[in-house]
């Protein structure tokens, strides 16, 4: 697998992972919440956990493709976090805006 293919696969996986907390009603995609509805705090905590998991996958892919993990400064991680936040926007909009509008219709 080439570096370009790996990059696109990672971007697609990150996009899907960033939206999972807003599309699923299960806590950590496994456990049923006590009230039947997962709260916003759980969604944000899952999103943050998935950010770190995808970061680990990305580091593993970098190690596999390049033979080493290149050191990064704080700017890289800030941009990665913001990109993951932008990736989560469709799921967030669906959960808090679009779903309610579709129910009223």
Beta strands, then each sheet from edge to edge (+ up, - down):
strand 1: 26-27
strand 2: 31-32
sheet 1: 1+ 2-
end
